[in-house]
Amino acid sequence: MTAEPALQIRELPDAGAYRIDPERSGVTYVSRHMFGLGTVRAAFRVSSGLLYVSSTLAKCRASATIDAASFTSASGRRDRDVKGRSLLNVAAFPGIRFSSTGVSEETDAIVLAGIVAMHDVATAVQVKILSWEAPAPGWVHVTAQATHLDRYSFGITGSRGLVGRYFDLAFRIVAVRSET
């Protein structure tokens, strides 16, 4: 659903912990709806998270929480439906959590393996890092994507046919060095 730009890793920032800045970070969502005839584009806010940078890429780790109730698209009705009981059920499951389990370097990509927990279901995912840079001391900017995720694997099975089964996520993360 989304084009995959070439990997751009400029240089790893200084080793340490970096807190994700919720005001500057976000997640975009793309899926199909109406039996695959239309495209839905939406966004989520990242409410918190940490990046742990090591001197080697293989030892870097990440964790983040997405605010499920922050789902926003071009349709207020759709937003209410997606946040409702048959889909995200944000009243019962307010956060979508990610924790990395490893990093691998492939010939054309860096892949962050991890677990996404939502609806009391934990599912393995692969996040492709598209760019990672340190534009200034104490800052990290990361863009990444996870494609062809299956909402059924997270226990979200309502509105079959009307809401696409598969979705893509694109991440724009800005993090600042933490003193703790």
OpenMM code with the backbone's topology and positions (N, CA, C; nanometers):
from openmm import Vec3, app, unit

residues = "MET THR ALA GLU PRO ALA LEU GLN ILE ARG GLU LEU PRO ASP ALA GLY ALA TYR ARG ILE ASP PRO GLU ARG SER GLY VAL THR TYR VAL SER ARG HIS MET PHE GLY LEU GLY THR VAL ARG ALA ALA PHE ARG VAL SER SER GLY LEU LEU TYR VAL SER SER THR LEU ALA LYS CYS ARG ALA SER ALA THR ILE ASP ALA ALA SER PHE THR SER ALA SER GLY ARG ARG ASP ARG ASP VAL LYS GLY ARG SER LEU LEU ASN VAL ALA ALA PHE PRO GLY ILE ARG PHE SER SER THR GLY VAL SER GLU GLU THR ASP ALA ILE VAL LEU ALA GLY ILE VAL ALA MET HIS ASP VAL ALA THR ALA VAL GLN VAL LYS ILE LEU SER TRP GLU ALA PRO ALA PRO GLY TRP VAL HIS VAL THR ALA GLN ALA THR HIS LEU ASP ARG TYR SER PHE GLY ILE THR GLY SER ARG GLY LEU VAL GLY ARG TYR PHE ASP LEU ALA PHE ARG ILE VAL ALA VAL ARG SER GLU THR".split()
positions = [
    Vec3(0.0804, -0.1201, 0.0000),
    Vec3(0.0000, 0.0000, 0.0000),
    Vec3(0.0848, 0.1267, 0.0000),
    Vec3(0.2046, 0.1167, 0.0584),
    Vec3(0.2909, 0.2343, 0.0625),
    Vec3(0.4220, 0.2009, -0.0056),
    Vec3(0.4813, 0.3032, -0.0707),
    Vec3(0.6106, 0.2849, -0.1340),
    Vec3(0.7175, 0.2758, -0.0266),
    Vec3(0.8198, 0.1966, -0.0530),
    Vec3(0.9270, 0.1808, 0.0432),
    Vec3(1.0478, 0.2619, -0.0017),
    Vec3(1.0753, 0.3761, 0.0633),
    Vec3(1.1922, 0.4529, 0.0264),
    Vec3(1.3198, 0.3812, 0.0677),
    Vec3(1.4310, 0.4215, 0.0060),
    Vec3(1.5602, 0.3619, 0.0384),
    Vec3(1.5991, 0.3951, 0.1820),
    Vec3(1.6691, 0.3035, 0.2450),
    Vec3(1.7144, 0.3199, 0.3821),
    Vec3(1.8160, 0.4324, 0.3921),
    Vec3(1.8003, 0.5164, 0.4932),
    Vec3(1.8924, 0.6275, 0.5158),
    Vec3(1.9328, 0.6299, 0.6626),
    Vec3(2.0483, 0.5717, 0.6931),
    Vec3(2.1019, 0.5773, 0.8276),
    Vec3(2.2240, 0.6675, 0.8199),
    Vec3(2.2155, 0.7832, 0.8792),
    Vec3(2.3278, 0.8772, 0.8722),
    Vec3(2.4345, 0.8420, 0.9738),
    Vec3(2.3980, 0.8331, 1.1004),
    Vec3(2.4890, 0.7860, 1.2043),
    Vec3(2.4098, 0.7643, 1.3318),
    Vec3(2.4559, 0.6699, 1.4110),
    Vec3(2.3889, 0.6453, 1.5379),
    Vec3(2.4173, 0.7610, 1.6330),
    Vec3(2.3181, 0.8001, 1.7097),
    Vec3(2.3414, 0.9040, 1.8106),
    Vec3(2.4233, 0.8469, 1.9260),
    Vec3(2.4607, 0.9318, 2.0183),
    Vec3(2.5333, 0.8860, 2.1366),
    Vec3(2.4517, 0.7808, 2.2097),
    Vec3(2.5220, 0.6825, 2.2654),
    Vec3(2.4551, 0.5762, 2.3403),
    Vec3(2.3823, 0.6342, 2.4603),
    Vec3(2.2679, 0.5744, 2.4930),
    Vec3(2.1894, 0.6171, 2.6083),
    Vec3(2.0407, 0.6046, 2.5817),
    Vec3(1.9625, 0.6529, 2.6772),
    Vec3(1.8165, 0.6487, 2.6671),
    Vec3(1.7640, 0.7806, 2.6106),
    Vec3(1.6659, 0.7704, 2.5206),
    Vec3(1.6025, 0.8863, 2.4588),
    Vec3(1.4517, 0.8721, 2.4772),
    Vec3(1.3876, 0.9735, 2.5296),
    Vec3(1.2414, 0.9731, 2.5474),
    Vec3(1.1743, 1.0235, 2.4200),
    Vec3(1.0703, 0.9516, 2.3777),
    Vec3(0.9942, 0.9939, 2.2605),
    Vec3(0.9146, 1.1181, 2.2964),
    Vec3(0.9201, 1.2184, 2.2106),
    Vec3(0.8464, 1.3432, 2.2281),
    Vec3(0.7077, 1.3268, 2.1655),
    Vec3(0.6021, 1.3148, 2.2473),
    Vec3(0.4675, 1.2923, 2.1926),
    Vec3(0.4182, 1.4064, 2.1023),
    Vec3(0.4635, 1.5278, 2.1263),
    Vec3(0.4180, 1.6420, 2.0460),
    Vec3(0.4759, 1.6397, 1.9045),
    Vec3(0.5909, 1.5800, 1.8871),
    Vec3(0.6590, 1.5801, 1.7569),
    Vec3(0.6541, 1.4450, 1.6863),
    Vec3(0.5991, 1.3449, 1.7520),
    Vec3(0.5969, 1.2093, 1.6969),
    Vec3(0.4540, 1.1708, 1.6586),
    Vec3(0.4418, 1.0759, 1.5706),
    Vec3(0.3089, 1.0303, 1.5319),
    Vec3(0.3141, 0.9042, 1.4472),
    Vec3(0.1961, 0.8464, 1.4262),
    Vec3(0.1804, 0.7250, 1.3479),
    Vec3(0.0696, 0.7496, 1.2468),
    Vec3(0.0948, 0.7159, 1.1221),
    Vec3(-0.0113, 0.7217, 1.0221),
    Vec3(-0.0539, 0.5784, 0.9884),
    Vec3(-0.1805, 0.5661, 0.9572),
    Vec3(-0.2468, 0.4382, 0.9334),
    Vec3(-0.3069, 0.4428, 0.7938),
    Vec3(-0.2895, 0.3343, 0.7174),
    Vec3(-0.3513, 0.3230, 0.5852),
    Vec3(-0.4107, 0.1841, 0.5733),
    Vec3(-0.5365, 0.1783, 0.5287),
    Vec3(-0.6044, 0.0509, 0.5084),
    Vec3(-0.7080, 0.0676, 0.3983),
    Vec3(-0.7773, -0.0400, 0.3683),
    Vec3(-0.8858, -0.0395, 0.2701),
    Vec3(-1.0182, -0.0521, 0.3442),
    Vec3(-1.1243, -0.0071, 0.2839),
    Vec3(-1.2571, -0.0254, 0.3424),
    Vec3(-1.3580, -0.0472, 0.2314),
    Vec3(-1.4814, -0.0714, 0.2697),
    Vec3(-1.5916, -0.0958, 0.1750),
    Vec3(-1.5536, -0.2046, 0.0744),
    Vec3(-1.5230, -0.3236, 0.1281),
    Vec3(-1.4885, -0.4394, 0.0475),
    Vec3(-1.3671, -0.4141, -0.0414),
    Vec3(-1.2749, -0.3312, 0.0069),
    Vec3(-1.1508, -0.3040, -0.0643),
    Vec3(-1.1593, -0.1951, -0.1687),
    Vec3(-1.2714, -0.1255, -0.1778),
    Vec3(-1.2896, -0.0250, -0.2824),
    Vec3(-1.2304, 0.1113, -0.2480),
    Vec3(-1.2171, 0.1425, -0.1210),
    Vec3(-1.1678, 0.2741, -0.0818),
    Vec3(-1.0475, 0.2642, 0.0094),
    Vec3(-0.9766, 0.3758, 0.0215),
    Vec3(-0.8599, 0.3826, 0.1088),
    Vec3(-0.8920, 0.4698, 0.2286),
    Vec3(-0.8515, 0.4237, 0.3461),
    Vec3(-0.8673, 0.5014, 0.4685),
    Vec3(-0.7291, 0.5435, 0.5141),
    Vec3(-0.7143, 0.6726, 0.5389),
    Vec3(-0.5906, 0.7275, 0.5953),
    Vec3(-0.6269, 0.7915, 0.7278),
    Vec3(-0.5485, 0.7619, 0.8286),
    Vec3(-0.5756, 0.8149, 0.9620),
    Vec3(-0.4436, 0.8338, 1.0355),
    Vec3(-0.4530, 0.8877, 1.1560),
    Vec3(-0.3338, 0.9115, 1.2372),
    Vec3(-0.3616, 0.8751, 1.3820),
    Vec3(-0.2553, 0.8429, 1.4518),
    Vec3(-0.2561, 0.8187, 1.5957),
    Vec3(-0.1477, 0.9045, 1.6591),
    Vec3(-0.1638, 0.9342, 1.7878),
    Vec3(-0.0584, 1.0002, 1.8661),
    Vec3(0.0211, 0.8942, 1.9409),
    Vec3(0.1495, 0.9186, 1.9532),
    Vec3(0.2337, 0.8368, 2.0397),
    Vec3(0.2285, 0.9031, 2.1762),
    Vec3(0.1843, 0.8319, 2.2789),
    Vec3(0.1709, 0.8952, 2.4106),
    Vec3(0.2989, 0.8882, 2.4924),
    Vec3(0.3823, 0.7866, 2.4694),
    Vec3(0.5087, 0.7775, 2.5419),
    Vec3(0.5966, 0.6729, 2.4756),
    Vec3(0.7222, 0.6719, 2.5154),
    Vec3(0.8127, 0.5691, 2.4649),
    Vec3(0.9571, 0.6037, 2.4909),
    Vec3(1.0413, 0.5035, 2.4753),
    Vec3(1.1852, 0.5179, 2.4946),
    Vec3(1.2604, 0.4487, 2.3823),
    Vec3(1.3699, 0.5094, 2.3418),
    Vec3(1.4657, 0.4460, 2.2523),
    Vec3(1.5931, 0.4266, 2.3327),
    Vec3(1.6469, 0.3072, 2.3314),
    Vec3(1.7745, 0.2797, 2.3971),
    Vec3(1.8782, 0.2594, 2.2877),
    Vec3(1.9706, 0.3520, 2.2785),
    Vec3(2.0736, 0.3471, 2.1761),
    Vec3(2.1997, 0.2884, 2.2380),
    Vec3(2.2583, 0.1918, 2.1694),
    Vec3(2.3818, 0.1290, 2.2130),
    Vec3(2.4923, 0.1656, 2.1141),
    Vec3(2.6112, 0.1270, 2.1451),
    Vec3(2.7225, 0.1545, 2.0539),
    Vec3(2.7133, 0.0679, 1.9289),
    Vec3(2.6355, -0.0400, 1.9339),
    Vec3(2.6121, -0.1229, 1.8159),
    Vec3(2.4624, -0.1301, 1.7884),
    Vec3(2.4290, -0.1322, 1.6633),
    Vec3(2.2884, -0.1343, 1.6220),
    Vec3(2.2153, -0.2558, 1.6783),
    Vec3(2.2801, -0.3704, 1.6847),
    Vec3(2.2159, -0.4936, 1.7296),
    Vec3(2.1676, -0.4855, 1.8741),
    Vec3(2.2245, -0.3969, 1.9541),
    Vec3(2.1862, -0.3859, 2.0950),
    Vec3(2.0875, -0.2715, 2.1212),
    Vec3(2.0454, -0.2014, 2.0181),
    Vec3(1.9473, -0.0932, 2.0350),
    Vec3(1.8095, -0.1531, 2.0611),
    Vec3(1.7281, -0.0826, 2.1384),
    Vec3(1.5933, -0.1289, 2.1720),
    Vec3(1.4959, -0.0114, 2.1687),
    Vec3(1.3679, -0.0431, 2.1610),
    Vec3(1.2653, 0.0613, 2.1594),
    Vec3(1.1383, 0.0102, 2.2250),
    Vec3(1.0642, 0.1029, 2.2840),
    Vec3(0.9302, 0.0741, 2.3347),
    Vec3(0.8458, 0.1981, 2.3151),
    Vec3(0.7188, 0.1790, 2.2918),
    Vec3(0.6300, 0.2936, 2.2710),
    Vec3(0.4861, 0.2539, 2.3019),
    Vec3(0.4075, 0.3546, 2.3384),
    Vec3(0.2640, 0.3361, 2.3588),
    Vec3(0.1907, 0.4354, 2.2699),
    Vec3(0.0953, 0.3843, 2.1943),
    Vec3(0.0111, 0.4660, 2.1071),
    Vec3(-0.1224, 0.4843, 2.1771),
    Vec3(-0.1728, 0.6063, 2.1754),
    Vec3(-0.3030, 0.6381, 2.2337),
    Vec3(-0.4121, 0.5945, 2.1361),
    Vec3(-0.4791, 0.4829, 2.1649),
    Vec3(-0.5814, 0.4289, 2.0745),
    Vec3(-0.6947, 0.5290, 2.0501),
    Vec3(-0.7291, 0.6071, 2.1513),
    Vec3(-0.8382, 0.7043, 2.1375),
    Vec3(-0.8007, 0.8233, 2.0505),
    Vec3(-0.6748, 0.8344, 2.0110),
    Vec3(-0.6328, 0.9468, 1.9270),
    Vec3(-0.6559, 0.9205, 1.7782),
    Vec3(-0.7114, 0.8040, 1.7415),
    Vec3(-0.7391, 0.7725, 1.6008),
    Vec3(-0.8192, 0.8860, 1.5391),
    Vec3(-0.7660, 0.9431, 1.4320),
    Vec3(-0.8313, 1.0556, 1.3644),
    Vec3(-0.8201, 1.0363, 1.2138),
    Vec3(-0.9338, 1.0427, 1.1458),
    Vec3(-0.9364, 1.0337, 0.9998),
    Vec3(-1.0143, 1.1543, 0.9463),
    Vec3(-1.0527, 1.1459, 0.8232),
    Vec3(-1.1284, 1.2550, 0.7617),
    Vec3(-1.2785, 1.2444, 0.7889),
    Vec3(-1.3187, 1.1499, 0.8725),
    Vec3(-1.4605, 1.1275, 0.8979),
    Vec3(-1.4864, 1.1104, 1.0478),
    Vec3(-1.5615, 1.1998, 1.1063),
    Vec3(-1.5974, 1.1890, 1.2473),
    Vec3(-1.6749, 1.0618, 1.2771),
    Vec3(-1.7637, 1.0234, 1.1871),
    Vec3(-1.8405, 0.8998, 1.2080),
    Vec3(-1.7483, 0.7785, 1.2084),
    Vec3(-1.6562, 0.7743, 1.1110),
    Vec3(-1.5604, 0.6637, 1.1068),
    Vec3(-1.4788, 0.6602, 1.2349),
    Vec3(-1.4329, 0.7761, 1.2809),
    Vec3(-1.3523, 0.7830, 1.4032),
    Vec3(-1.4284, 0.7233, 1.5217),
    Vec3(-1.5557, 0.7587, 1.5359),
    Vec3(-1.6383, 0.7031, 1.6448),
    Vec3(-1.6524, 0.5515, 1.6304),
    Vec3(-1.6769, 0.5051, 1.5074),
    Vec3(-1.6929, 0.3617, 1.4834),
    Vec3(-1.5637, 0.2856, 1.5148),
    Vec3(-1.4506, 0.3364, 1.4694),
    Vec3(-1.3223, 0.2689, 1.4916),
    Vec3(-1.2880, 0.2650, 1.6405),
    Vec3(-1.3196, 0.3716, 1.7131),
    Vec3(-1.2902, 0.3765, 1.8570),
    Vec3(-1.3898, 0.2946, 1.9393),
    Vec3(-1.5001, 0.2542, 1.8774),
    Vec3(-1.6070, 0.1837, 1.9474),
    Vec3(-1.5748, 0.0386, 1.9797),
    Vec3(-1.6725, -0.0262, 2.0421),
    Vec3(-1.6550, -0.1625, 2.0946),
    Vec3(-1.6219, -0.2671, 1.9890),
    Vec3(-1.6723, -0.2528, 1.8673),
    Vec3(-1.6507, -0.3587, 1.7679),
    Vec3(-1.5119, -0.3548, 1.7040),
    Vec3(-1.4390, -0.2446, 1.7238),
    Vec3(-1.3050, -0.2359, 1.6644),
    Vec3(-1.2002, -0.2101, 1.7735),
    Vec3(-1.1519, -0.0879, 1.7887),
    Vec3(-1.0453, -0.0628, 1.8868),
    Vec3(-1.0910, -0.0740, 2.0321),
    Vec3(-1.2173, -0.0451, 2.0581),
    Vec3(-1.2711, -0.0512, 2.1947),
    Vec3(-1.1802, 0.0251, 2.2916),
    Vec3(-1.1634, 0.1530, 2.2651),
    Vec3(-1.0685, 0.2346, 2.3418),
    Vec3(-1.1064, 0.2494, 2.4892),
    Vec3(-1.2331, 0.2312, 2.5234),
    Vec3(-1.2732, 0.2388, 2.6643),
    Vec3(-1.2088, 0.1255, 2.7442),
    Vec3(-1.2020, 0.0078, 2.6856),
    Vec3(-1.1435, -0.1076, 2.7539),
    Vec3(-0.9938, -0.1228, 2.7268),
    Vec3(-0.9482, -0.0756, 2.6100),
    Vec3(-0.8086, -0.0938, 2.5688),
    Vec3(-0.7515, 0.0396, 2.5197),
    Vec3(-0.7155, 0.1283, 2.6103),
    Vec3(-0.6737, 0.2633, 2.5705),
    Vec3(-0.5365, 0.2730, 2.5056),
    Vec3(-0.4502, 0.1749, 2.5281),
    Vec3(-0.3152, 0.1850, 2.4735),
    Vec3(-0.2789, 0.0692, 2.3832),
    Vec3(-0.1986, 0.1000, 2.2833),
    Vec3(-0.1401, -0.0002, 2.1946),
    Vec3(0.0092, 0.0045, 2.2229),
    Vec3(0.0654, -0.1051, 2.2720),
    Vec3(0.2039, -0.1036, 2.3168),
    Vec3(0.2949, -0.1831, 2.2238),
    Vec3(0.4152, -0.1280, 2.2043),
    Vec3(0.5185, -0.1953, 2.1254),
    Vec3(0.6441, -0.2076, 2.2103),
    Vec3(0.7064, -0.3245, 2.2062),
    Vec3(0.8370, -0.3474, 2.2690),
    Vec3(0.9228, -0.4259, 2.1722),
    Vec3(1.0415, -0.3759, 2.1450),
    Vec3(1.1290, -0.4468, 2.0523),
    Vec3(1.1895, -0.5691, 2.1194),
    Vec3(1.2204, -0.6674, 2.0378),
    Vec3(1.2840, -0.7896, 2.0856),
    Vec3(1.4186, -0.8125, 2.0196),
    Vec3(1.4505, -0.7339, 1.9182),
    Vec3(1.5788, -0.7484, 1.8507),
    Vec3(1.5881, -0.6609, 1.7280),
    Vec3(1.7104, -0.6464, 1.6795),
    Vec3(1.7374, -0.5673, 1.5593),
    Vec3(1.8222, -0.6532, 1.4673),
    Vec3(1.7874, -0.6541, 1.3385),
    Vec3(1.8696, -0.7264, 1.2421),
    Vec3(1.9008, -0.6353, 1.1248),
    Vec3(2.0199, -0.6524, 1.0726),
    Vec3(2.0611, -0.5781, 0.9543),
    Vec3(2.0485, -0.6708, 0.8357),
    Vec3(1.9656, -0.6315, 0.7406),
    Vec3(1.9517, -0.7073, 0.6178),
    Vec3(2.0236, -0.6310, 0.5082),
    Vec3(2.0336, -0.6866, 0.3897),
    Vec3(2.1098, -0.6204, 0.2837),
    Vec3(2.0553, -0.4832, 0.2472),
    Vec3(1.9248, -0.4671, 0.2518),
    Vec3(1.8664, -0.3391, 0.2121),
    Vec3(1.7865, -0.2715, 0.3227),
    Vec3(1.7942, -0.3258, 0.4445),
    Vec3(1.7106, -0.2687, 0.5503),
    Vec3(1.7627, -0.3058, 0.6879),
    Vec3(1.7193, -0.2265, 0.7843),
    Vec3(1.7352, -0.2599, 0.9249),
    Vec3(1.5948, -0.2909, 0.9744),
    Vec3(1.5792, -0.4048, 1.0391),
    Vec3(1.4472, -0.4488, 1.0836),
    Vec3(1.4458, -0.4589, 1.2356),
    Vec3(1.3479, -0.3922, 1.2935),
    Vec3(1.3260, -0.3958, 1.4374),
    Vec3(1.2144, -0.4972, 1.4620),
    Vec3(1.2499, -0.6102, 1.5209),
    Vec3(1.1497, -0.7109, 1.5549),
    Vec3(1.0907, -0.6744, 1.6899),
    Vec3(0.9624, -0.7015, 1.7076),
    Vec3(0.9017, -0.6672, 1.8350),
    Vec3(0.7667, -0.7314, 1.8553),
    Vec3(0.7057, -0.6939, 1.9655),
    Vec3(0.5738, -0.7431, 2.0037),
    Vec3(0.4806, -0.6230, 2.0176),
    Vec3(0.3644, -0.6309, 1.9541),
    Vec3(0.2597, -0.5304, 1.9730),
    Vec3(0.1521, -0.5948, 2.0584),
    Vec3(0.1139, -0.5252, 2.1648),
    Vec3(0.0082, -0.5734, 2.2535),
    Vec3(-0.1107, -0.4791, 2.2439),
    Vec3(-0.2242, -0.5339, 2.2052),
    Vec3(-0.3501, -0.4594, 2.2027),
    Vec3(-0.4633, -0.5594, 2.2197),
    Vec3(-0.5695, -0.5153, 2.2815),
    Vec3(-0.6837, -0.6043, 2.3076),
    Vec3(-0.6414, -0.7287, 2.3856),
    Vec3(-0.5448, -0.7140, 2.4743),
    Vec3(-0.4916, -0.8257, 2.5534),
    Vec3(-0.4348, -0.9376, 2.4666),
    Vec3(-0.3917, -0.9033, 2.3456),
    Vec3(-0.3293, -0.9989, 2.2550),
    Vec3(-0.1918, -0.9444, 2.2185),
    Vec3(-0.0896, -1.0285, 2.2275),
    Vec3(0.0463, -0.9900, 2.1888),
    Vec3(0.0811, -1.0599, 2.0587),
    Vec3(0.1236, -0.9816, 1.9604),
    Vec3(0.1531, -1.0347, 1.8286),
    Vec3(0.2908, -0.9865, 1.7834),
    Vec3(0.3681, -1.0755, 1.7249),
    Vec3(0.4999, -1.0394, 1.6722),
    Vec3(0.4836, -0.9529, 1.5469),
    Vec3(0.5661, -0.8505, 1.5374),
    Vec3(0.5663, -0.7629, 1.4202),
    Vec3(0.7097, -0.7329, 1.3791),
    Vec3(0.7239, -0.6882, 1.2566),
    Vec3(0.8535, -0.6451, 1.2048),
    Vec3(0.8377, -0.5006, 1.1576),
    Vec3(0.9229, -0.4150, 1.2080),
    Vec3(0.9202, -0.2738, 1.1715),
    Vec3(1.0475, -0.2430, 1.0928),
    Vec3(1.0287, -0.1971, 0.9702),
    Vec3(1.1434, -0.1639, 0.8861),
    Vec3(1.1842, -0.0184, 0.9130),
    Vec3(1.3102, 0.0004, 0.9502),
    Vec3(1.3627, 0.1346, 0.9748),
    Vec3(1.3974, 0.1960, 0.8398),
    Vec3(1.3377, 0.3112, 0.8098),
    Vec3(1.3637, 0.3791, 0.6829),
    Vec3(1.4725, 0.4850, 0.6976),
    Vec3(1.4745, 0.5529, 0.8116),
    Vec3(1.5823, 0.6482, 0.8376),
    Vec3(1.6011, 0.6620, 0.9877),
    Vec3(1.7230, 0.6904, 1.0254),
    Vec3(1.7610, 0.7063, 1.1656),
    Vec3(1.8749, 0.8054, 1.1661),
    Vec3(1.8543, 0.9177, 1.2289),
    Vec3(1.9604, 1.0176, 1.2306),
    Vec3(1.9605, 1.0954, 1.3608),
    Vec3(2.0727, 1.1586, 1.3871),
    Vec3(2.0901, 1.2453, 1.5031),
    Vec3(2.1174, 1.3855, 1.4482),
    Vec3(2.0127, 1.4654, 1.4277),
    Vec3(2.0306, 1.5966, 1.3637),
    Vec3(2.1048, 1.6973, 1.4518),
    Vec3(2.1047, 1.6729, 1.5827),
    Vec3(2.1739, 1.7593, 1.6781),
    Vec3(2.2057, 1.6762, 1.8011),
    Vec3(2.3060, 1.7147, 1.8787),
    Vec3(2.3367, 1.6382, 1.9996),
    Vec3(2.2130, 1.6261, 2.0895),
    Vec3(2.1879, 1.5029, 2.1367),
    Vec3(2.0748, 1.4797, 2.2264),
    Vec3(1.9428, 1.4541, 2.1576),
    Vec3(1.9402, 1.4467, 2.0249),
    Vec3(1.8162, 1.4246, 1.9503),
    Vec3(1.8288, 1.3036, 1.8589),
    Vec3(1.7176, 1.2338, 1.8388),
    Vec3(1.7100, 1.1226, 1.7445),
    Vec3(1.5821, 1.1391, 1.6639),
    Vec3(1.5912, 1.1236, 1.5329),
    Vec3(1.4752, 1.1215, 1.4436),
    Vec3(1.4741, 0.9862, 1.3733),
    Vec3(1.3599, 0.9179, 1.3787),
    Vec3(1.3455, 0.7870, 1.3161),
    Vec3(1.2181, 0.7870, 1.2331),
    Vec3(1.2270, 0.7339, 1.1123),
    Vec3(1.1067, 0.7028, 1.0353),
    Vec3(1.1103, 0.5521, 1.0091),
    Vec3(0.9932, 0.4908, 1.0178),
    Vec3(0.9859, 0.3460, 1.0037),
    Vec3(0.8474, 0.3074, 0.9550),
    Vec3(0.8332, 0.1819, 0.9153),
    Vec3(0.7027, 0.1340, 0.8721),
    Vec3(0.6847, -0.0132, 0.9030),
    Vec3(0.5606, -0.0492, 0.9262),
    Vec3(0.5192, -0.1886, 0.9416),
    Vec3(0.4069, -0.2086, 0.8408),
    Vec3(0.4222, -0.3046, 0.7533),
    Vec3(0.3245, -0.3221, 0.6463),
    Vec3(0.2527, -0.4560, 0.6567),
    Vec3(0.1345, -0.4563, 0.6009),
    Vec3(0.0490, -0.5743, 0.5883),
    Vec3(0.0225, -0.6406, 0.7239),
    Vec3(-0.0080, -0.5594, 0.8239),
    Vec3(-0.0463, -0.6120, 0.9549),
    Vec3(-0.1903, -0.6615, 0.9467),
    Vec3(-0.2202, -0.7680, 1.0178),
    Vec3(-0.3516, -0.8319, 1.0134),
    Vec3(-0.4275, -0.8009, 1.1426),
    Vec3(-0.5342, -0.7222, 1.1330),
    Vec3(-0.6084, -0.6848, 1.2539),
    Vec3(-0.6708, -0.8060, 1.3229),
    Vec3(-0.7007, -0.9118, 1.2484),
    Vec3(-0.7567, -1.0312, 1.3092),
    Vec3(-0.6581, -1.0935, 1.4086),
    Vec3(-0.5280, -1.0832, 1.3805),
    Vec3(-0.4282, -1.1414, 1.4711),
    Vec3(-0.4251, -1.0692, 1.6052),
    Vec3(-0.4827, -0.9478, 1.6116),
    Vec3(-0.4926, -0.8728, 1.7361),
    Vec3(-0.6299, -0.8906, 1.8022),
    Vec3(-0.7115, -0.9791, 1.7478),
    Vec3(-0.8435, -1.0023, 1.8040),
    Vec3(-0.9461, -0.8977, 1.7644),
    Vec3(-0.9174, -0.8179, 1.6618),
    Vec3(-1.0098, -0.7136, 1.6157),
    Vec3(-1.0773, -0.7651, 1.4887),
    Vec3(-1.1962, -0.8231, 1.5043),
    Vec3(-1.2603, -0.8907, 1.3924),
    Vec3(-1.3956, -0.8316, 1.3535),
    Vec3(-1.4380, -0.7245, 1.4189),
    Vec3(-1.5672, -0.6639, 1.3872),
    Vec3(-1.5683, -0.5974, 1.2509),
    Vec3(-1.6877, -0.5732, 1.1994),
    Vec3(-1.7098, -0.5018, 1.0723),
    Vec3(-1.6385, -0.5660, 0.9535),
    Vec3(-1.6416, -0.6973, 0.9467),
    Vec3(-1.5781, -0.7665, 0.8338),
    Vec3(-1.6385, -0.7182, 0.7026),
    Vec3(-1.5530, -0.6942, 0.6067),
    Vec3(-1.5969, -0.6460, 0.4765),
    Vec3(-1.6038, -0.4950, 0.4697),
    Vec3(-1.6540, -0.4322, 0.5742),
    Vec3(-1.6620, -0.2863, 0.5751),
    Vec3(-1.5289, -0.2223, 0.6141),
    Vec3(-1.4548, -0.2902, 0.6996),
    Vec3(-1.3247, -0.2419, 0.7448),
    Vec3(-1.2200, -0.3400, 0.6957),
    Vec3(-1.1139, -0.2899, 0.6338),
    Vec3(-1.0106, -0.3766, 0.5797),
    Vec3(-0.9444, -0.4631, 0.6859),
    Vec3(-0.9064, -0.5805, 0.6459),
    Vec3(-0.8399, -0.6722, 0.7381),
    Vec3(-0.6939, -0.6328, 0.7599),
    Vec3(-0.6276, -0.5871, 0.6562),
    Vec3(-0.4850, -0.5558, 0.6633),
    Vec3(-0.4632, -0.4050, 0.6656),
    Vec3(-0.3552, -0.3644, 0.7322),
    Vec3(-0.3238, -0.2222, 0.7394),
    Vec3(-0.1741, -0.2010, 0.7453),
    Vec3(-0.1330, -0.0805, 0.7094),
    Vec3(0.0069, -0.0384, 0.7158),
    Vec3(0.0178, 0.0754, 0.8158),
    Vec3(0.1318, 0.0816, 0.8842),
    Vec3(0.1605, 0.1905, 0.9763),
    Vec3(0.2928, 0.2549, 0.9373),
    Vec3(0.2971, 0.3861, 0.9440),
    Vec3(0.4211, 0.4610, 0.9226),
    Vec3(0.4471, 0.5424, 1.0489),
    Vec3(0.5703, 0.5371, 1.0961),
    Vec3(0.6075, 0.6011, 1.2221),
    Vec3(0.7017, 0.7178, 1.1966),
    Vec3(0.6760, 0.8274, 1.2618),
    Vec3(0.7635, 0.9444, 1.2631),
    Vec3(0.7947, 0.9710, 1.4089),
    Vec3(0.9159, 0.9386, 1.4493),
    Vec3(0.9528, 0.9448, 1.5906),
    Vec3(1.0623, 1.0501, 1.6099),
    Vec3(1.0401, 1.1368, 1.7076),
    Vec3(1.1401, 1.2335, 1.7515),
    Vec3(1.1627, 1.2066, 1.8990),
    Vec3(1.2890, 1.1868, 1.9373),
    Vec3(1.3210, 1.1567, 2.0758),
    Vec3(1.4364, 1.2441, 2.1229),
    Vec3(1.4362, 1.2748, 2.2520),
    Vec3(1.5383, 1.3592, 2.3120),
    Vec3(1.6083, 1.2823, 2.4236),
    Vec3(1.7372, 1.3049, 2.4367),
    Vec3(1.8188, 1.2348, 2.5368),
    Vec3(1.7597, 1.2541, 2.6759),
    Vec3(1.7501, 1.1432, 2.7494),
    Vec3(1.6951, 1.1444, 2.8850),
    Vec3(1.8106, 1.1396, 2.9841),
    Vec3(1.7957, 1.2132, 3.0907),
    Vec3(1.8990, 1.2140, 3.1945),
    Vec3(1.8845, 1.0977, 3.2900),
    Vec3(1.7700, 1.0278, 3.2865),
    Vec3(1.7500, 0.9167, 3.3802),
    Vec3(1.7584, 0.7843, 3.3102),
] * unit.nanometer
topology = app.Topology()
chain = topology.addChain("A")
for resn in residues:
    res = topology.addResidue(resn, chain)
    for name in ("N", "CA", "C"):
        topology.addAtom(name, app.Element.getBySymbol(name[0]), res)
